[in-house]
Amino acid sequence: MEVYLESIKTAFLIFPFLAFLITIPYLLLQYHKYGSVPLIRSSIVYTFILYLLTAYFLVILPLPSKEEVLAMPTKAPQLIPFTFIGDFIDAFKETSGVLSFLKSPIVYTTLFNIAITIPFGIYLRYYFKKKWYTTIICTFLLSLYFEITQLTGLYGLYPKAYRLFDVDDLIVNTFGGIIGHLITPIITIFLPDRDEIDRISYKKGKVVSIYRRLLAFLIDLFVFATLMFILLAFLGFNDFLIPLIIATTIYYIILPTLTSYTLGKYLVKIKLVSKSKYKHLSIFIRQTILYFIITFGPILVLNYNNHISGIIILFYILFLTYAYFEIFLKFFGRKKPLIYERLTKTENISTVYYIETTENEPSQDTKSVIKCKKEEVKDESRD
């Protein structure tokens, strides 16, 4: 039992580092598909990852030294199915009560192998909406992966297997997945179903949150930095300002003016729109204010302050302070558009579309939405 607890403890210690590595890709995937990241979905996904990590460590830990493995007798795979039943009968005969029977190594090991895949069956049915036969196949494949890990000596890290490949483990692991599938309605009775989680996600995705915009900003910053590096390498690293101006003009101003997107905005399903009849001009002015005045303005002012009067610099500092303050308030839920959006009558809108199908399943098919609208117009004209 102490060995199992140590494996679980190790999984919990490593999980934060793994979660950190997958968070940006996870957020990007969620924003691109749903436009939002509800807490309930994140909790399910991250606990599923923690479960898989824990199950994996329970299979491979504790790790012996290579010297210890070399000293071990070679373990031949156990390929006779249902051998554990005969071992159960022998253990029952040799014990004097139920408690001592359960404490028998063959018994608690088998029960552990069943228990380890019960959560897998629950996740497959509840969140991934898999049928019973798919759950059986997926659980069997997971168990097979564990057994191959053991058979190969942790993929060749060890000179030979340090744990036994047992076909009965495949059977009882798969049985555990079936149990998990069957008890899912009881375990998840107080949780929203997957369709409801999707509906919540899509409806929240209609609103462009500050965190969604922040992720788009970080993606754009990475692309912009890459473009800057290329320009610096081409033009020389002596002058920083000219590559900065060129990269900003190309990526942050010309690209969104022509397409209404940057790469970051496109990936998280955000589009720039303008209420002005001069749409492209409004977006051009917006992007110029945002990047040449607010974002990179301080760098330009510091380099060209000798050519700018003091009163202009004072007003610039006041404007910059107010703009940063508004951005700061956005993180606390302020809904008012930012100053550069108000000045140019522009805004970020979500391009995530949500419609209800006859099966009450969410959809993002914008063509279907347009088609439905055309049919409605035809019907009205007939009337």
KEKE-3310 file (N, C-alpha, C; in steps of 0.2 Angstrom, whole numbers, plus 5000, padded with zeros to 4 digits):
npx = (5004:5010:5019:5010:5005:5016:5018:5007:5009:5020:5015:5006:5015:5022:5013:5009:5019:5018:5005:5007:5015:5005:4995:4994:4993:4981:4972:4972:4966:4954:4948:4949:4939:4928:4927:4928:4933:4926:4925:4921:4924:4938:4941:4937:4945:4958:4959:4957:4969:4978:4973:4977:4991:4994:4989:4999:5011:5008:5009:5023:5031:5039:5055:5068:5086:5097:5107:5100:5090:5097:5101:5089:5079:5074:5059:5046:5033:5016:5004:4992:4975:4964:4970:4970:4959:4960:4970:4964:4955:4964:4969:4958:4956:4967:4966:4958:4947:4937:4943:4957:4958:4956:4968:4977:4990:4988:4974:4972:4980:4974:4961:4966:4970:4958:4952:4960:4957:4944:4940:4944:4935:4924:4927:4927:4914:4907:4913:4919:4909:4908:4903:4898:4905:4916:4922:4926:4936:4945:4949:4955:4966:4973:4977:4985:4995:5001:5005:5014:5023:5029:5034:5044:5053:5052:5052:5065:5074:5078:5088:5080:5063:5057:5045:5031:5023:5007:4993:4981:4980:4976:4964:4957:4959:4952:4939:4938:4936:4924:4916:4917:4911:4898:4894:4894:4882:4878:4889:4891:4879:4876:4882:4884:4879:4889:4884:4878:4888:4895:4886:4886:4899:4899:4890:4896:4907:4902:4905:4919:4932:4943:4954:4954:4958:4970:4977:4977:4985:4998:5001:5002:5012:5023:5024:5027:5039:5047:5046:5053:5066:5070:5070:5080:5091:5092:5093:5103:5110:5112:5104:5089:5077:5071:5069:5059:5049:5045:5041:5030:5022:5019:5014:5005:4997:4995:4991:4980:4971:4968:4963:4956:4960:4973:4986:4985:4972:4964:4966:4960:4948:4943:4938:4941:4930:4921:4911:4910:4907:4919:4927:4940:4949:4946:4950:4963:4967:4965:4974:4985:4985:4985:4997:5008:5007:5002:5008:5021:5025:5031:5045:5048:5047:5057:5068:5066:5064:5071:5066:5054:5042:5041:5028:5020:5025:5021:5007:5006:5011:5001:4990:4994:4995:4981:4976:4983:4978:4964:4965:4970:4959:4950:4954:4947:4934:4928:4917:4916:4921:4939:4949:4955:4947:4935:4938:4939:4928:4928:4928:4931:4925:4917:4920:4914:4901:4885:4872:4857:4855:4843:4845:4849:4862:4877:4883:4895:4893:4894:4889:4877:4869:4868:4862:4850:4844:4843:4833:4822:4819:4815:4803:4796:4794:4786:4774)
npy = (4994:5006:5008:5011:5023:5031:5032:5039:5051:5055:5058:5068:5078:5080:5084:5098:5104:5098:5102:5116:5116:5112:5121:5133:5128:5121:5131:5138:5129:5127:5141:5142:5133:5134:5147:5150:5146:5137:5134:5121:5113:5114:5109:5095:5091:5093:5085:5073:5072:5072:5060:5050:5052:5048:5035:5030:5031:5023:5011:5010:5014:5008:5013:5002:5000:4998:4988:4981:4976:4968:4958:4952:4937:4932:4937:4928:4931:4930:4921:4914:4915:4921:4915:4920:4917:4904:4906:4914:4905:4896:4905:4908:4896:4895:4905:4911:4919:4933:4945:4942:4935:4946:4953:4945:4944:4941:4944:4958:4964:4961:4967:4980:4982:4982:4993:5003:5007:5010:5024:5028:5023:5030:5043:5042:5039:5049:5062:5061:5054:5041:5025:5009:4999:5005:5010:4998:4994:5005:5005:4992:4995:5004:4997:4988:4996:4999:4986:4983:4993:4988:4976:4979:4984:4997:5004:5000:5006:4999:4984:4972:4966:4972:4970:4959:4954:4951:4943:4942:4954:4963:4958:4961:4974:4979:4975:4984:4996:4994:4993:5006:5013:5008:5013:5027:5036:5036:5041:5054:5061:5074:5082:5093:5087:5083:5089:5100:5107:5110:5119:5129:5133:5138:5148:5157:5160:5169:5181:5192:5189:5198:5189:5181:5189:5193:5181:5180:5191:5187:5177:5184:5192:5183:5180:5192:5195:5185:5190:5202:5197:5191:5203:5210:5202:5203:5216:5220:5221:5233:5243:5246:5252:5254:5241:5238:5247:5244:5230:5232:5239:5231:5219:5222:5233:5234:5221:5217:5228:5225:5212:5211:5203:5197:5184:5179:5183:5177:5163:5162:5165:5179:5194:5210:5223:5237:5251:5262:5269:5270:5257:5251:5261:5265:5254:5254:5266:5263:5252:5259:5269:5260:5252:5260:5271:5267:5254:5252:5265:5272:5268:5274:5287:5289:5288:5298:5310:5322:5329:5332:5342:5348:5349:5342:5329:5328:5328:5316:5307:5308:5303:5290:5285:5285:5276:5264:5262:5260:5247:5240:5240:5232:5219:5217:5215:5226:5233:5243:5249:5251:5266:5268:5261:5267:5279:5276:5269:5255:5237:5221:5206:5190:5176:5164:5153:5148:5136:5127:5111:5098:5087:5093:5097:5106:5117:5124:5128:5140:5141:5134:5143:5154:5148:5145:5157:5162:5154:5157:5170:5167:5160:5170:5179:5171:5171)
npz = (5000:5004:4993:4983:4987:4987:4973:4969:4976:4969:4957:4959:4963:4951:4942:4942:4935:4922:4919:4918:4906:4896:4897:4889:4875:4878:4881:4869:4861:4866:4866:4852:4847:4855:4860:4874:4890:4901:4919:4923:4913:4912:4924:4923:4912:4916:4928:4922:4915:4926:4932:4922:4923:4936:4935:4926:4933:4944:4938:4933:4944:4959:4952:4949:4951:4937:4940:4949:4941:4932:4941:4943:4941:4924:4918:4912:4901:4907:4899:4899:4900:4913:4924:4936:4943:4947:4956:4965:4971:4977:4986:4994:5000:5008:5017:5032:5034:5027:5028:5029:5017:5008:5010:5004:4993:4979:4978:4982:4973:4961:4963:4964:4950:4944:4949:4945:4932:4932:4934:4921:4913:4917:4914:4900:4896:4902:4899:4886:4879:4875:4868:4876:4870:4864:4875:4880:4871:4871:4884:4885:4876:4883:4894:4887:4883:4895:4899:4889:4891:4903:4898:4889:4897:4901:4889:4884:4892:4903:4904:4903:4906:4921:4928:4927:4912:4910:4905:4911:4918:4907:4906:4918:4919:4909:4912:4923:4917:4911:4922:4927:4916:4918:4930:4929:4927:4941:4947:4942:4944:4949:4941:4926:4910:4895:4884:4889:4895:4883:4877:4887:4885:4872:4872:4881:4874:4865:4869:4870:4880:4891:4894:4884:4874:4879:4877:4863:4861:4866:4857:4846:4849:4850:4836:4831:4837:4831:4818:4819:4823:4811:4803:4809:4808:4794:4791:4800:4816:4822:4822:4830:4830:4816:4811:4821:4818:4805:4806:4815:4807:4797:4803:4813:4809:4794:4791:4799:4795:4782:4783:4795:4805:4816:4817:4830:4834:4824:4828:4840:4837:4836:4829:4821:4820:4813:4818:4810:4794:4786:4787:4786:4787:4800:4807:4804:4810:4823:4826:4824:4835:4845:4844:4840:4848:4861:4864:4859:4859:4870:4869:4856:4860:4869:4861:4852:4859:4860:4849:4851:4859:4876:4882:4874:4876:4890:4889:4882:4891:4901:4894:4891:4904:4907:4898:4901:4913:4910:4904:4914:4922:4915:4917:4929:4926:4919:4908:4898:4883:4878:4877:4865:4857:4858:4852:4839:4835:4835:4838:4846:4840:4843:4833:4834:4832:4837:4836:4839:4835:4829:4837:4848:4849:4850:4837:4825:4812:4801:4788:4788:4796:4788:4777:4783:4786:4773:4768:4776:4772:4759:4762:4768:4757:4749:4756)
capx = (5000:5014:5021:5005:5004:5022:5017:5001:5012:5024:5011:5004:5021:5024:5007:5009:5024:5014:4999:5010:5017:5000:4990:4994:4990:4974:4968:4971:4962:4947:4946:4947:4933:4922:4927:4928:4936:4923:4929:4919:4927:4945:4942:4937:4951:4964:4958:4958:4976:4981:4972:4982:4998:4994:4989:5005:5016:5007:5012:5030:5035:5045:5060:5074:5092:5099:5110:5095:5086:5101:5101:5083:5078:5071:5052:5043:5026:5010:5000:4986:4970:4960:4974:4969:4953:4963:4974:4959:4952:4969:4970:4953:4957:4973:4965:4953:4942:4936:4949:4964:4958:4957:4974:4981:4993:4985:4968:4972:4983:4969:4957:4969:4970:4952:4951:4964:4954:4937:4940:4945:4928:4919:4928:4925:4907:4904:4915:4920:4903:4909:4898:4901:4910:4921:4925:4930:4942:4950:4952:4960:4972:4977:4980:4990:5000:5004:5009:5020:5028:5032:5037:5049:5058:5051:5054:5072:5078:5081:5090:5075:5057:5057:5039:5028:5018:5002:4987:4976:4980:4972:4957:4954:4959:4946:4933:4937:4934:4917:4912:4917:4906:4891:4892:4895:4876:4878:4895:4890:4872:4875:4887:4880:4881:4894:4881:4876:4895:4897:4881:4889:4905:4898:4887:4901:4911:4900:4908:4926:4934:4950:4959:4955:4962:4977:4980:4979:4991:5004:5002:5004:5019:5028:5025:5030:5046:5050:5047:5058:5072:5072:5072:5086:5096:5093:5096:5109:5108:5115:5098:5083:5070:5069:5065:5053:5043:5043:5037:5024:5018:5017:5010:5000:4993:4993:4988:4973:4968:4966:4959:4952:4963:4980:4986:4983:4965:4961:4967:4956:4941:4942:4938:4941:4925:4921:4904:4911:4907:4925:4929:4947:4952:4945:4954:4970:4969:4965:4980:4991:4985:4987:5004:5013:5006:5002:5012:5028:5026:5037:5051:5049:5047:5063:5073:5066:5062:5074:5063:5047:5041:5039:5020:5017:5027:5017:5000:5007:5011:4994:4986:4997:4993:4974:4975:4985:4973:4958:4967:4970:4952:4947:4955:4943:4928:4925:4914:4917:4927:4945:4949:4957:4941:4930:4940:4939:4922:4930:4928:4933:4919:4918:4917:4911:4894:4881:4865:4855:4852:4837:4848:4851:4870:4880:4886:4898:4893:4891:4886:4870:4866:4867:4857:4843:4842:4840:4826:4817:4818:4811:4797:4792:4792:4780:4768)
capy = (5000:5012:5009:5014:5030:5035:5033:5044:5057:5058:5060:5075:5083:5082:5087:5106:5106:5096:5107:5122:5115:5111:5126:5138:5124:5119:5137:5140:5124:5129:5147:5142:5129:5136:5154:5151:5141:5136:5131:5115:5109:5114:5104:5088:5089:5093:5079:5067:5071:5070:5053:5046:5052:5044:5028:5028:5030:5017:5005:5010:5015:5012:5011:4999:5002:4994:4983:4977:4972:4963:4953:4948:4932:4934:4936:4926:4933:4926:4922:4910:4920:4919:4911:4923:4914:4898:4909:4917:4899:4894:4910:4907:4890:4896:4910:4909:4924:4938:4951:4939:4934:4952:4955:4941:4948:4940:4947:4965:4966:4960:4972:4986:4982:4983:5000:5008:5009:5012:5031:5029:5021:5035:5049:5040:5039:5056:5068:5059:5052:5035:5019:5004:4995:5009:5010:4992:4994:5010:5002:4987:4998:5008:4992:4985:5000:4998:4980:4984:4997:4983:4970:4982:4987:5004:5006:4999:5010:4994:4978:4967:4968:4972:4968:4954:4955:4947:4944:4943:4961:4965:4956:4964:4981:4980:4974:4990:5001:4992:4995:5013:5015:5007:5017:5034:5040:5037:5046:5061:5063:5081:5086:5094:5083:5085:5094:5106:5110:5113:5125:5135:5136:5142:5155:5162:5162:5175:5187:5192:5191:5201:5184:5178:5195:5192:5175:5182:5196:5183:5173:5189:5195:5178:5180:5199:5194:5181:5194:5206:5194:5190:5209:5212:5198:5205:5223:5221:5221:5239:5248:5242:5255:5253:5234:5238:5251:5240:5224:5234:5242:5225:5214:5225:5238:5232:5214:5218:5233:5222:5206:5211:5198:5195:5177:5177:5184:5171:5157:5162:5167:5186:5198:5217:5226:5245:5254:5267:5267:5269:5252:5249:5267:5265:5249:5257:5271:5260:5249:5264:5271:5254:5250:5266:5276:5264:5248:5254:5273:5274:5266:5279:5294:5289:5288:5304:5315:5328:5332:5333:5347:5345:5349:5336:5323:5328:5325:5309:5303:5307:5299:5283:5282:5283:5270:5258:5261:5256:5240:5237:5239:5227:5212:5216:5215:5232:5231:5249:5249:5254:5272:5268:5258:5272:5284:5274:5265:5248:5232:5214:5202:5183:5173:5158:5153:5143:5135:5121:5106:5094:5083:5098:5097:5113:5117:5130:5128:5146:5141:5132:5148:5158:5145:5145:5164:5163:5150:5161:5176:5164:5158:5176:5181:5167:5173)
capz = (5000:5004:4986:4979:4990:4984:4966:4969:4978:4964:4951:4961:4963:4944:4938:4941:4929:4916:4918:4915:4899:4892:4898:4883:4870:4880:4881:4862:4858:4869:4863:4845:4846:4859:4862:4881:4894:4908:4924:4924:4908:4913:4930:4920:4908:4920:4932:4918:4914:4933:4933:4918:4925:4942:4933:4923:4939:4948:4934:4932:4950:4960:4947:4952:4947:4932:4943:4952:4936:4930:4946:4944:4936:4918:4920:4906:4901:4908:4893:4900:4903:4919:4929:4943:4946:4951:4962:4970:4974:4981:4992:4998:5004:5012:5022:5037:5034:5022:5028:5027:5010:5004:5011:5000:4987:4972:4978:4982:4967:4956:4964:4962:4943:4942:4952:4942:4926:4933:4932:4914:4910:4919:4909:4893:4895:4904:4895:4879:4877:4871:4869:4880:4866:4863:4881:4881:4866:4873:4891:4883:4873:4888:4898:4883:4883:4902:4899:4884:4895:4907:4894:4885:4902:4901:4882:4883:4897:4907:4899:4902:4910:4929:4930:4923:4908:4912:4901:4916:4919:4902:4907:4924:4918:4904:4917:4927:4912:4910:4928:4927:4911:4920:4936:4927:4929:4948:4950:4939:4944:4950:4936:4920:4905:4890:4879:4893:4895:4877:4877:4891:4882:4866:4874:4884:4868:4861:4872:4869:4887:4891:4894:4877:4870:4881:4873:4856:4861:4867:4851:4841:4852:4847:4829:4830:4839:4826:4812:4821:4823:4804:4800:4812:4804:4787:4791:4804:4823:4825:4822:4833:4828:4810:4811:4825:4814:4799:4809:4818:4802:4793:4806:4818:4806:4787:4791:4802:4791:4776:4784:4801:4809:4816:4818:4837:4834:4820:4831:4846:4835:4837:4823:4822:4816:4815:4817:4805:4787:4784:4791:4785:4790:4807:4810:4803:4815:4830:4827:4825:4841:4850:4844:4839:4854:4868:4866:4857:4860:4875:4866:4851:4863:4873:4856:4848:4864:4858:4843:4854:4864:4883:4883:4870:4880:4896:4887:4880:4898:4904:4889:4892:4910:4907:4893:4905:4919:4908:4902:4921:4925:4910:4920:4934:4923:4916:4901:4894:4878:4879:4874:4857:4853:4858:4848:4832:4835:4833:4843:4844:4841:4842:4827:4836:4830:4840:4834:4841:4830:4831:4842:4854:4849:4847:4830:4823:4805:4799:4782:4790:4798:4782:4773:4786:4785:4766:4767:4780:4767:4753:4764:4769:4751:4747:4760)
cpx = (5004:5017:5016:5004:5010:5021:5012:5004:5016:5021:5008:5009:5023:5019:5007:5014:5021:5009:5002:5012:5011:4994:4989:4991:4982:4970:4967:4966:4955:4944:4944:4941:4927:4921:4928:4931:4932:4926:4927:4923:4934:4946:4942:4943:4957:4964:4959:4966:4980:4979:4977:4989:4999:4994:4996:5011:5015:5009:5019:5034:5034:5050:5066:5080:5093:5103:5105:5091:5090:5101:5095:5082:5073:5063:5048:5035:5021:5005:4993:4981:4966:4963:4972:4963:4955:4967:4969:4956:4957:4970:4964:4953:4962:4971:4959:4947:4942:4942:4955:4964:4959:4964:4979:4984:4990:4978:4968:4975:4978:4964:4959:4969:4963:4950:4954:4961:4946:4936:4940:4938:4923:4920:4926:4918:4904:4906:4916:4914:4904:4904:4902:4906:4916:4925:4929:4936:4947:4953:4957:4966:4976:4980:4986:4996:5004:5008:5015:5025:5032:5036:5044:5055:5058:5055:5062:5077:5081:5083:5085:5069:5059:5050:5036:5023:5013:4995:4981:4975:4976:4965:4953:4954:4953:4940:4932:4934:4926:4913:4912:4911:4899:4889:4892:4888:4876:4883:4894:4883:4871:4879:4883:4883:4886:4890:4879:4883:4897:4892:4884:4895:4904:4895:4891:4906:4909:4903:4916:4929:4941:4956:4960:4959:4969:4981:4982:4985:4997:5006:5005:5011:5025:5029:5029:5037:5050:5051:5053:5065:5075:5074:5079:5092:5097:5096:5102:5106:5109:5109:5092:5077:5067:5065:5059:5047:5041:5039:5031:5019:5015:5012:5004:4995:4991:4989:4981:4968:4965:4962:4955:4955:4971:4980:4983:4975:4962:4961:4962:4949:4939:4943:4937:4935:4924:4913:4904:4910:4913:4929:4937:4951:4952:4949:4962:4972:4969:4971:4986:4991:4988:4994:5009:5013:5006:5007:5019:5030:5031:5044:5053:5050:5054:5069:5072:5063:5065:5070:5055:5046:5039:5032:5017:5019:5022:5010:5000:5007:5004:4989:4988:4995:4986:4973:4977:4980:4967:4960:4967:4963:4948:4948:4951:4935:4924:4923:4915:4922:4933:4945:4951:4951:4935:4931:4939:4933:4923:4929:4930:4927:4921:4916:4915:4904:4891:4874:4864:4852:4846:4839:4850:4859:4872:4883:4890:4898:4890:4887:4878:4866:4864:4861:4850:4840:4839:4833:4821:4815:4813:4804:4793:4790:4786:4774:4765)
cpy = (5006:5013:5013:5022:5034:5037:5039:5051:5060:5061:5067:5080:5085:5085:5094:5108:5104:5100:5114:5122:5115:5117:5131:5134:5123:5126:5139:5135:5126:5135:5146:5138:5132:5144:5156:5145:5140:5132:5123:5110:5108:5109:5097:5087:5088:5087:5073:5066:5069:5062:5048:5046:5048:5036:5025:5027:5024:5010:5004:5011:5009:5009:5008:5002:4997:4987:4978:4973:4967:4957:4949:4942:4934:4932:4934:4928:4928:4926:4917:4914:4916:4914:4914:4920:4908:4901:4912:4911:4897:4899:4909:4901:4891:4901:4908:4914:4929:4943:4948:4937:4940:4955:4950:4945:4948:4944:4954:4968:4966:4966:4979:4987:4984:4991:5005:5011:5011:5020:5032:5028:5027:5041:5048:5041:5046:5061:5067:5056:5045:5029:5014:5000:4999:5010:5004:4992:4999:5008:4997:4990:5001:5002:4988:4989:5000:4991:4980:4988:4992:4978:4973:4985:4994:5007:5005:5003:5005:4988:4973:4970:4967:4971:4963:4956:4950:4948:4945:4951:4965:4964:4960:4972:4983:4980:4981:4995:5000:4994:5002:5016:5014:5011:5025:5038:5041:5042:5053:5063:5071:5085:5087:5089:5086:5091:5100:5110:5114:5119:5131:5138:5140:5148:5160:5164:5167:5181:5187:5194:5194:5195:5181:5183:5194:5186:5177:5187:5192:5180:5178:5192:5190:5179:5187:5198:5190:5185:5199:5203:5193:5197:5211:5208:5200:5212:5225:5223:5228:5244:5244:5245:5254:5246:5234:5242:5247:5234:5226:5236:5236:5221:5217:5230:5236:5226:5215:5223:5230:5216:5206:5206:5199:5187:5175:5178:5179:5165:5156:5164:5174:5189:5205:5220:5234:5247:5260:5265:5267:5264:5251:5255:5267:5260:5251:5262:5268:5256:5253:5267:5266:5253:5255:5271:5273:5259:5250:5261:5275:5273:5272:5286:5294:5290:5295:5310:5322:5332:5333:5338:5344:5345:5343:5329:5323:5326:5318:5305:5302:5303:5291:5281:5281:5277:5264:5257:5258:5249:5237:5235:5233:5220:5211:5217:5221:5231:5237:5248:5253:5261:5272:5265:5263:5277:5282:5270:5258:5244:5225:5210:5195:5180:5166:5158:5147:5142:5128:5117:5102:5089:5087:5098:5103:5112:5124:5131:5135:5146:5139:5138:5153:5155:5145:5152:5165:5159:5154:5167:5173:5163:5165:5179:5178:5169:5179)
cpz = (5000:4997:4982:4981:4987:4977:4965:4971:4973:4958:4953:4962:4956:4940:4937:4935:4922:4914:4915:4908:4894:4892:4892:4877:4871:4879:4873:4859:4860:4866:4855:4843:4849:4860:4869:4884:4901:4913:4925:4919:4909:4919:4927:4916:4912:4925:4928:4917:4920:4934:4929:4920:4931:4940:4930:4928:4943:4944:4934:4938:4955:4954:4951:4948:4942:4934:4946:4947:4933:4934:4946:4939:4930:4919:4913:4907:4903:4903:4894:4904:4909:4924:4936:4946:4950:4957:4967:4974:4979:4987:4997:5003:5009:5018:5026:5037:5028:5022:5026:5020:5006:5005:5007:4994:4981:4972:4978:4976:4961:4957:4962:4954:4940:4943:4948:4935:4927:4932:4925:4911:4911:4915:4902:4892:4896:4899:4888:4875:4872:4873:4873:4876:4864:4869:4882:4877:4869:4880:4889:4880:4878:4892:4894:4883:4890:4902:4894:4887:4899:4903:4891:4890:4901:4894:4881:4888:4902:4902:4898:4907:4917:4932:4925:4919:4909:4908:4905:4918:4913:4903:4912:4923:4914:4908:4921:4923:4911:4916:4928:4922:4914:4926:4935:4929:4936:4950:4947:4939:4945:4946:4929:4914:4900:4886:4883:4894:4889:4876:4881:4888:4876:4867:4877:4879:4864:4863:4872:4876:4886:4891:4887:4873:4872:4878:4866:4856:4862:4861:4846:4843:4849:4840:4827:4831:4834:4819:4813:4821:4815:4801:4803:4809:4797:4787:4795:4811:4826:4826:4824:4830:4822:4809:4815:4821:4809:4801:4811:4812:4798:4796:4810:4814:4799:4787:4793:4798:4785:4778:4790:4806:4810:4817:4825:4837:4830:4824:4837:4844:4837:4830:4824:4817:4818:4813:4812:4798:4783:4788:4791:4788:4797:4810:4810:4809:4822:4831:4827:4832:4846:4850:4843:4845:4860:4869:4865:4858:4864:4872:4860:4854:4866:4867:4852:4853:4863:4853:4845:4859:4871:4884:4879:4874:4887:4894:4885:4886:4901:4900:4891:4899:4910:4903:4897:4910:4916:4906:4909:4923:4921:4914:4926:4932:4920:4909:4896:4889:4880:4875:4867:4853:4853:4853:4840:4830:4832:4839:4841:4845:4840:4836:4828:4835:4834:4838:4837:4835:4833:4836:4848:4855:4847:4841:4829:4815:4803:4792:4783:4792:4793:4778:4776:4785:4778:4765:4771:4775:4762:4756:4765:4762:4748:4750:4757)
residu = (MET:GLU:VAL:TYR:LEU:GLU:SER:ILE:LYS:THR:ALA:PHE:LEU:ILE:PHE:PRO:PHE:LEU:ALA:PHE:LEU:ILE:THR:ILE:PRO:TYR:LEU:LEU:LEU:GLN:TYR:HIS:LYS:TYR:GLY:SER:VAL:PRO:LEU:ILE:ARG:SER:SER:ILE:VAL:TYR:THR:PHE:ILE:LEU:TYR:LEU:LEU:THR:ALA:TYR:PHE:LEU:VAL:ILE:LEU:PRO:LEU:PRO:SER:LYS:GLU:GLU:VAL:LEU:ALA:MET:PRO:THR:LYS:ALA:PRO:GLN:LEU:ILE:PRO:PHE:THR:PHE:ILE:GLY:ASP:PHE:ILE:ASP:ALA:PHE:LYS:GLU:THR:SER:GLY:VAL:LEU:SER:PHE:LEU:LYS:SER:PRO:ILE:VAL:TYR:THR:THR:LEU:PHE:ASN:ILE:ALA:ILE:THR:ILE:PRO:PHE:GLY:ILE:TYR:LEU:ARG:TYR:TYR:PHE:LYS:LYS:LYS:TRP:TYR:THR:THR:ILE:ILE:CYS:THR:PHE:LEU:LEU:SER:LEU:TYR:PHE:GLU:ILE:THR:GLN:LEU:THR:GLY:LEU:TYR:GLY:LEU:TYR:PRO:LYS:ALA:TYR:ARG:LEU:PHE:ASP:VAL:ASP:ASP:LEU:ILE:VAL:ASN:THR:PHE:GLY:GLY:ILE:ILE:GLY:HIS:LEU:ILE:THR:PRO:ILE:ILE:THR:ILE:PHE:LEU:PRO:ASP:ARG:ASP:GLU:ILE:ASP:ARG:ILE:SER:TYR:LYS:LYS:GLY:LYS:VAL:VAL:SER:ILE:TYR:ARG:ARG:LEU:LEU:ALA:PHE:LEU:ILE:ASP:LEU:PHE:VAL:PHE:ALA:THR:LEU:MET:PHE:ILE:LEU:LEU:ALA:PHE:LEU:GLY:PHE:ASN:ASP:PHE:LEU:ILE:PRO:LEU:ILE:ILE:ALA:THR:THR:ILE:TYR:TYR:ILE:ILE:LEU:PRO:THR:LEU:THR:SER:TYR:THR:LEU:GLY:LYS:TYR:LEU:VAL:LYS:ILE:LYS:LEU:VAL:SER:LYS:SER:LYS:TYR:LYS:HIS:LEU:SER:ILE:PHE:ILE:ARG:GLN:THR:ILE:LEU:TYR:PHE:ILE:ILE:THR:PHE:GLY:PRO:ILE:LEU:VAL:LEU:ASN:TYR:ASN:ASN:HIS:ILE:SER:GLY:ILE:ILE:ILE:LEU:PHE:TYR:ILE:LEU:PHE:LEU:THR:TYR:ALA:TYR:PHE:GLU:ILE:PHE:LEU:LYS:PHE:PHE:GLY:ARG:LYS:LYS:PRO:LEU:ILE:TYR:GLU:ARG:LEU:THR:LYS:THR:GLU:ASN:ILE:SER:THR:VAL:TYR:TYR:ILE:GLU:THR:THR:GLU:ASN:GLU:PRO:SER:GLN:ASP:THR:LYS:SER:VAL:ILE:LYS:CYS:LYS:LYS:GLU:GLU:VAL:LYS:ASP:GLU:SER:ARG:ASP)
# end
